[in-house]
């Protein structure tokens, strides 16, 4: 008998919501990993290929997040699942 871990990805793919679920998992994991202070100033807006697209309120915040990219991406990848996200791309949110 198959477990939920084997069945769920197939069901999500058939329903056509696999990408939305992956984005939601990435958003939640990133929000948790970036910490309370930064959480108010950033948000994940998309997953594009191997890039996590993050909107930032200010370029200085994007710079800070870039310096912390490795642990942030590790946390997101644990939650979002394969294929792995390898980089973050930043956009300014006004």
PAFIMI-145663 format. One record per residue (C-alpha): x, y, z; residue in one letter; residue number from 1. Coordinates in nm, 3 decimals, always signed. Layout:
BEGIN
u X v Y w Z residu A num NUM
...
***
This chain:
BEGIN
u +0.000 v +0.000 w +0.000 residu X num 1
u +0.129 v +0.345 w -0.092 residu X num 2
u +0.160 v +0.618 w +0.165 residu X num 3
u +0.035 v +0.973 w +0.137 residu X num 4
u +0.386 v +1.090 w +0.045 residu X num 5
u +0.374 v +0.889 w -0.277 residu X num 6
u +0.010 v +0.959 w -0.361 residu X num 7
u -0.016 v +1.333 w -0.291 residu X num 8
u +0.226 v +1.456 w -0.561 residu X num 9
u +0.037 v +1.261 w -0.829 residu X num 10
u -0.300 v +1.392 w -0.709 residu X num 11
u -0.176 v +1.752 w -0.703 residu X num 12
u -0.031 v +1.714 w -1.053 residu X num 13
u -0.360 v +1.570 w -1.185 residu X num 14
u -0.555 v +1.853 w -1.024 residu X num 15
u -0.323 v +2.108 w -1.182 residu X num 16
u -0.236 v +2.274 w -0.851 residu X num 17
u +0.116 v +2.142 w -0.793 residu X num 18
u +0.278 v +2.478 w -0.875 residu X num 19
u +0.041 v +2.672 w -0.646 residu X num 20
u +0.102 v +2.430 w -0.360 residu X num 21
u +0.479 v +2.457 w -0.410 residu X num 22
u +0.456 v +2.837 w -0.406 residu X num 23
u +0.247 v +2.833 w -0.087 residu X num 24
u +0.498 v +2.601 w +0.082 residu X num 25
u +0.786 v +2.824 w -0.029 residu X num 26
u +0.608 v +3.135 w +0.100 residu X num 27
u +0.543 v +2.983 w +0.441 residu X num 28
u +0.895 v +2.844 w +0.480 residu X num 29
u +1.059 v +3.168 w +0.368 residu X num 30
u +0.844 v +3.375 w +0.603 residu X num 31
u +0.941 v +3.152 w +0.894 residu X num 32
u +1.312 v +3.140 w +0.801 residu X num 33
u +1.364 v +3.514 w +0.743 residu X num 34
u +1.255 v +3.608 w +1.094 residu X num 35
u +1.003 v +3.840 w +1.247 residu X num 36
u +1.171 v +4.172 w +1.163 residu X num 37
u +1.225 v +4.102 w +0.793 residu X num 38
u +0.890 v +3.926 w +0.753 residu X num 39
u +0.713 v +4.263 w +0.754 residu X num 40
u +0.926 v +4.391 w +0.466 residu X num 41
u +0.948 v +4.095 w +0.225 residu X num 42
u +0.730 v +3.838 w +0.056 residu X num 43
u +0.779 v +3.556 w -0.190 residu X num 44
u +0.591 v +3.642 w -0.509 residu X num 45
u +0.685 v +3.354 w -0.739 residu X num 46
u +0.887 v +3.045 w -0.807 residu X num 47
u +1.039 v +3.074 w -1.156 residu X num 48
u +1.241 v +2.774 w -1.260 residu X num 49
u +1.518 v +2.740 w -1.003 residu X num 50
u +1.469 v +3.094 w -0.866 residu X num 51
u +1.270 v +3.213 w -0.567 residu X num 52
u +1.139 v +3.561 w -0.651 residu X num 53
u +1.124 v +3.783 w -0.343 residu X num 54
u +0.968 v +4.130 w -0.328 residu X num 55
u +1.146 v +4.365 w -0.087 residu X num 56
u +1.039 v +4.702 w +0.048 residu X num 57
u +1.393 v +4.840 w +0.012 residu X num 58
u +1.713 v +4.744 w -0.175 residu X num 59
u +1.904 v +4.724 w +0.155 residu X num 60
u +1.676 v +4.440 w +0.265 residu X num 61
u +1.743 v +4.257 w -0.061 residu X num 62
u +2.116 v +4.293 w +0.005 residu X num 63
u +2.076 v +4.150 w +0.356 residu X num 64
u +1.875 v +3.856 w +0.225 residu X num 65
u +2.132 v +3.789 w -0.048 residu X num 66
u +2.399 v +3.751 w +0.221 residu X num 67
u +2.173 v +3.497 w +0.397 residu X num 68
u +2.066 v +3.317 w +0.078 residu X num 69
u +2.212 v +2.974 w +0.151 residu X num 70
u +2.029 v +2.900 w +0.480 residu X num 71
u +1.711 v +3.063 w +0.351 residu X num 72
u +1.708 v +2.851 w +0.036 residu X num 73
u +1.784 v +2.538 w +0.238 residu X num 74
u +1.479 v +2.604 w +0.456 residu X num 75
u +1.258 v +2.673 w +0.157 residu X num 76
u +1.380 v +2.364 w -0.029 residu X num 77
u +1.302 v +2.141 w +0.268 residu X num 78
u +0.942 v +2.263 w +0.262 residu X num 79
u +0.882 v +2.313 w -0.112 residu X num 80
u +1.035 v +1.990 w -0.233 residu X num 81
u +1.208 v +1.914 w -0.561 residu X num 82
u +1.333 v +2.046 w -0.791 residu X num 83
u +1.560 v +2.255 w -0.569 residu X num 84
u +1.560 v +2.633 w -0.577 residu X num 85
u +1.918 v +2.748 w -0.634 residu X num 86
u +1.897 v +3.126 w -0.620 residu X num 87
u +1.688 v +3.420 w -0.510 residu X num 88
u +1.586 v +3.702 w -0.742 residu X num 89
u +1.477 v +4.027 w -0.584 residu X num 90
u +1.224 v +4.284 w -0.699 residu X num 91
u +1.146 v +4.612 w -0.529 residu X num 92
u +0.799 v +4.658 w -0.396 residu X num 93
u +0.682 v +5.012 w -0.356 residu X num 94
***
